[in-house]
Amino acid sequence: MAINEYCVLMSVYQKERPAFFRTAAESMIKQSVKPSQIVLVCDGPLTAELDREVYRFESANAGLVDVVRLPENRGLAEALNAGLKECRYEYVARMDTDDISLPERCELQLKSMHKHGSDICSATVAEFIEDPKVIEAYKTLPVSHKEILEYARTRNPFNHPCVMFRKEAVLKACGYESYRFFEDYQLWVKMLSDGARGHNIAKALLLMRTGGGMYSRRGGRDYLKCARRMEQYKLQRGFCSKGEYLKRMSAFTVFALSPEKAREKLYKTFLRKRR
């Protein structure tokens, strides 16, 4: 298999905005190293407008795009697992349908993964609200495998919207599981625990759309319940200590039960790098 062959894996569902989907999909077509395949999973029935966008994208890129349609909405984990089965290439680039990949993203990730022998590779993401030219903050990550292992004990070590991974390594870990809000983090913990290697690129390679919706989703008792399940998983696998577990749950409780405006301020103060 050629060194620059890779697949793009995307999932779309009915609540997403057609214009955002179009921009996200086009950003993958415009990569400096073009994908060999794009697998698009329609997670349940779509709106008529979204359906038209999917059809236009598939028709404009005939032979490149494979569309998988699930009869009902099954959630991100099952949608990605269904799409992964259709990926024909070893390297898989994840892409969300409301973000924008910069043109050199996949080229740099492929080079990094070959150089470092990585199973998972992500990068810094630049966050914006409406205008992608107006960056609000950067979500940075540790770079080396050793730093990633340490960081992963308490926080997600990869930016999922900007991740590239080896299909074989993900399948070895039995793929994504239904850990709501934490599907990717749980997968990385499984993989890293079993010896998978990671590396991150200290450069912004993706523009990530944020806004009030992001902070509202990451709050409330339901979110806190999901966070507790994820932290208990790490503790059971011996991936974190009891002290780290208690510290994380204390932080999650403060974040999740704070008013939305306060939660947004906490995120921007403690979890993001400002311009």
C-alpha positions as CSV (number, residue, x, y, z in Angstrom):
1,M,0.0,0.0,0.0
2,A,1.3,3.4,-0.9
3,I,2.6,5.7,1.8
4,N,0.1,8.4,1.0
5,E,-3.0,6.3,0.8
6,Y,-5.6,7.0,3.4
7,C,-9.4,7.1,4.0
8,V,-11.5,9.9,5.5
9,L,-14.3,8.8,7.9
10,M,-17.2,11.2,8.5
11,S,-20.6,10.8,10.2
12,V,-23.6,13.1,9.6
13,Y,-27.0,13.2,11.2
14,Q,-30.2,15.2,10.7
15,K,-29.5,18.1,13.1
16,E,-26.4,19.2,11.3
17,R,-26.4,22.3,9.0
18,P,-26.0,21.6,5.3
19,A,-23.6,24.6,4.7
20,F,-21.3,23.4,7.4
21,F,-21.3,19.9,6.0
22,R,-20.4,21.3,2.6
23,T,-17.5,23.3,3.9
24,A,-16.1,20.4,6.0
25,A,-16.3,17.9,3.1
26,E,-14.7,20.3,0.7
27,S,-11.8,20.9,3.0
28,M,-11.0,17.2,2.8
29,I,-11.1,17.2,-1.0
30,K,-8.7,20.1,-1.0
31,Q,-6.0,18.3,1.0
32,S,-2.4,18.6,-0.3
33,V,-2.3,14.8,-0.3
34,K,-5.8,13.9,-1.5
35,P,-7.7,11.0,0.1
36,S,-8.0,7.7,-1.6
37,Q,-11.5,7.1,-0.2
38,I,-14.1,9.1,1.8
39,V,-16.6,7.1,3.8
40,L,-19.6,9.1,4.8
41,V,-22.0,7.5,7.3
42,C,-25.6,8.9,7.4
43,D,-26.6,8.2,11.0
44,G,-30.3,7.7,10.5
45,P,-32.7,9.7,8.1
46,L,-31.5,13.1,7.1
47,T,-33.4,16.3,6.3
48,A,-34.2,16.8,2.6
49,E,-31.6,19.6,2.4
50,L,-28.9,17.5,4.0
51,D,-29.7,14.6,1.7
52,R,-29.3,16.9,-1.3
53,E,-25.8,18.0,-0.1
54,V,-24.8,14.4,0.4
55,Y,-25.9,13.5,-3.1
56,R,-24.1,16.5,-4.6
57,F,-20.9,15.6,-2.8
58,E,-21.1,11.9,-3.8
59,S,-21.9,12.8,-7.4
60,A,-19.2,15.4,-7.7
61,N,-16.6,12.9,-6.4
62,A,-17.8,9.7,-8.0
63,G,-15.6,6.7,-7.3
64,L,-14.1,8.4,-4.2
65,V,-17.1,8.7,-1.9
66,D,-18.8,5.7,-0.3
67,V,-22.0,6.5,1.5
68,V,-23.3,4.2,4.3
69,R,-26.9,4.8,5.3
70,L,-28.1,3.6,8.7
71,P,-31.9,3.1,9.0
72,E,-32.0,4.9,12.3
73,N,-29.9,7.1,14.4
74,R,-27.5,5.0,16.4
75,G,-25.1,7.5,17.8
76,L,-21.5,8.4,17.0
77,A,-19.8,5.2,18.2
78,E,-22.0,2.8,16.2
79,A,-21.9,5.1,13.1
80,L,-18.1,5.3,13.1
81,N,-17.8,1.5,13.6
82,A,-20.1,1.0,10.6
83,G,-18.1,3.3,8.5
84,L,-14.8,1.8,9.6
85,K,-15.8,-1.5,8.2
86,E,-16.0,0.2,4.7
87,C,-12.6,1.8,4.9
88,R,-10.2,0.1,2.5
89,Y,-7.0,1.8,3.7
90,E,-4.9,1.4,6.7
91,Y,-4.7,5.1,7.7
92,V,-8.0,6.7,8.6
93,A,-8.5,10.5,9.1
94,R,-11.5,11.4,11.2
95,M,-13.5,14.5,10.2
96,D,-16.5,16.1,11.8
97,T,-19.1,17.7,9.5
98,D,-18.9,21.2,11.0
99,D,-15.1,21.8,11.1
100,I,-12.6,22.8,8.5
101,S,-9.3,20.9,7.9
102,L,-6.4,23.0,6.7
103,P,-4.9,21.8,3.4
104,E,-1.7,20.3,4.8
105,R,-3.4,18.4,7.7
106,C,-3.4,14.9,6.3
107,E,0.0,15.2,4.6
108,L,1.7,16.2,7.9
109,Q,-0.1,13.5,9.8
110,L,0.9,10.8,7.4
111,K,4.5,11.9,7.6
112,S,4.4,12.1,11.4
113,M,2.9,8.6,11.7
114,H,5.4,7.0,9.4
115,K,8.3,8.8,11.1
116,H,7.3,8.0,14.7
117,G,5.6,4.6,14.1
118,S,2.4,6.0,15.6
119,D,-1.0,4.3,15.8
120,I,-2.8,7.6,16.6
121,C,-1.9,11.2,15.6
122,S,-3.7,14.4,16.3
123,A,-2.8,18.1,16.3
124,T,-3.6,21.5,17.8
125,V,-7.1,22.8,16.8
126,A,-7.9,26.4,16.4
127,E,-11.4,27.3,17.7
128,F,-13.8,29.8,16.1
129,I,-17.4,30.8,16.6
130,E,-18.7,32.2,13.3
131,D,-15.8,33.5,11.2
132,P,-13.0,30.9,10.7
133,K,-10.6,33.9,10.3
134,V,-11.3,35.0,13.9
135,I,-9.7,32.4,16.2
136,E,-10.9,32.5,19.7
137,A,-8.6,29.9,21.3
138,Y,-6.3,27.0,20.7
139,K,-6.7,23.5,22.1
140,T,-3.1,22.2,22.4
141,L,-1.8,18.8,23.3
142,P,1.3,17.0,24.5
143,V,3.5,15.8,21.6
144,S,5.6,12.8,22.5
145,H,4.3,9.3,23.3
146,K,5.7,9.5,26.8
147,E,3.9,12.9,27.4
148,I,0.7,11.6,25.9
149,L,0.6,8.6,28.3
150,E,1.0,10.9,31.3
151,Y,-1.5,13.4,30.1
152,A,-4.1,10.7,29.2
153,R,-4.3,9.8,32.9
154,T,-6.3,12.9,33.6
155,R,-7.4,14.3,30.2
156,N,-8.1,13.3,26.6
157,P,-4.7,13.3,24.8
158,F,-6.0,13.6,21.3
159,N,-8.3,16.1,19.5
160,H,-10.9,13.7,18.0
161,P,-12.0,16.0,15.1
162,C,-8.4,16.1,14.0
163,V,-7.2,12.6,14.6
164,M,-5.7,10.1,12.2
165,F,-5.3,6.5,13.2
166,R,-4.3,3.1,11.9
167,K,-7.4,1.0,11.2
168,E,-5.8,-2.2,12.3
169,A,-4.9,-0.8,15.7
170,V,-8.5,0.5,16.3
171,L,-10.0,-2.8,15.2
172,K,-7.6,-4.7,17.6
173,A,-9.2,-2.6,20.4
174,C,-12.7,-3.6,19.2
175,G,-13.5,-0.1,18.0
176,Y,-15.6,2.6,19.5
177,E,-17.9,1.8,22.4
178,S,-21.0,3.7,23.5
179,Y,-19.5,6.0,26.1
180,R,-21.6,9.1,25.5
181,F,-19.5,12.3,25.3
182,F,-16.4,10.2,25.7
183,E,-16.4,7.7,22.9
184,D,-13.0,8.7,21.6
185,Y,-11.3,9.1,25.0
186,Q,-12.4,5.6,26.0
187,L,-11.0,4.2,22.8
188,W,-7.7,6.0,23.3
189,V,-7.4,4.6,26.9
190,K,-8.1,1.1,25.6
191,M,-5.5,1.4,22.8
192,L,-2.8,3.1,24.9
193,S,-3.3,0.6,27.7
194,D,-2.7,-2.2,25.2
195,G,0.5,-0.7,23.8
196,A,-0.6,1.5,21.0
197,R,1.7,4.5,20.3
198,G,0.6,8.1,19.9
199,H,2.1,11.3,18.7
200,N,0.7,14.8,18.2
201,I,1.7,17.7,16.0
202,A,2.2,21.0,17.7
203,K,0.6,23.0,14.9
204,A,-3.0,24.0,14.3
205,L,-4.2,21.7,11.5
206,L,-8.0,22.1,11.9
207,L,-10.4,25.0,12.5
208,M,-13.1,23.8,15.0
209,R,-16.5,25.4,15.2
210,T,-17.5,26.2,18.8
211,G,-20.1,28.3,20.5
212,G,-22.8,28.2,23.2
213,G,-23.9,24.8,22.2
214,M,-20.6,23.2,23.1
215,Y,-20.8,24.5,26.6
216,S,-24.5,23.6,27.2
217,R,-23.8,20.0,26.1
218,R,-21.0,19.7,28.6
219,G,-23.1,20.4,31.6
220,G,-25.9,19.0,33.8
221,R,-26.4,15.8,35.7
222,D,-26.5,13.6,32.6
223,Y,-23.1,14.8,31.5
224,L,-21.8,14.3,35.0
225,K,-23.1,10.7,35.0
226,C,-21.3,10.0,31.7
227,A,-18.1,11.5,33.0
228,R,-18.3,9.4,36.1
229,R,-18.7,6.3,34.0
230,M,-15.6,7.2,32.0
231,E,-13.5,7.9,35.0
232,Q,-14.5,4.7,36.6
233,Y,-13.5,2.9,33.4
234,K,-10.0,4.4,33.7
235,L,-9.8,3.5,37.4
236,Q,-10.8,-0.1,36.7
237,R,-8.2,-0.5,34.0
238,G,-5.5,0.8,36.3
239,F,-5.0,3.8,34.0
240,C,-5.3,6.3,36.8
241,S,-5.0,6.3,40.6
242,K,-7.8,6.7,43.1
243,G,-6.5,10.2,43.9
244,E,-6.6,11.2,40.2
245,Y,-10.1,9.8,40.0
246,L,-11.3,11.8,42.9
247,K,-9.6,15.0,41.7
248,R,-11.2,14.6,38.2
249,M,-14.6,13.9,39.6
250,S,-14.4,17.0,41.8
251,A,-13.5,19.1,38.7
252,F,-16.2,17.5,36.6
253,T,-18.8,18.3,39.3
254,V,-17.8,21.9,39.4
255,F,-17.8,22.3,35.6
256,A,-21.0,20.3,35.0
257,L,-23.2,21.9,37.7
258,S,-22.0,25.5,37.0
259,P,-24.3,27.8,35.1
260,E,-23.5,27.8,31.3
261,K,-21.8,31.2,31.3
262,A,-19.6,30.3,34.2
263,R,-18.8,26.9,32.6
264,E,-17.8,28.7,29.4
265,K,-15.5,31.0,31.3
266,L,-13.9,28.1,33.2
267,Y,-13.3,26.2,30.0
268,K,-11.7,29.2,28.3
269,T,-9.6,30.0,31.4
270,F,-8.2,26.6,32.3
271,L,-8.6,24.4,29.2
272,R,-7.7,26.6,26.3
273,K,-4.7,28.6,25.2
274,R,-5.7,32.1,24.2
275,R,-4.3,34.0,21.3
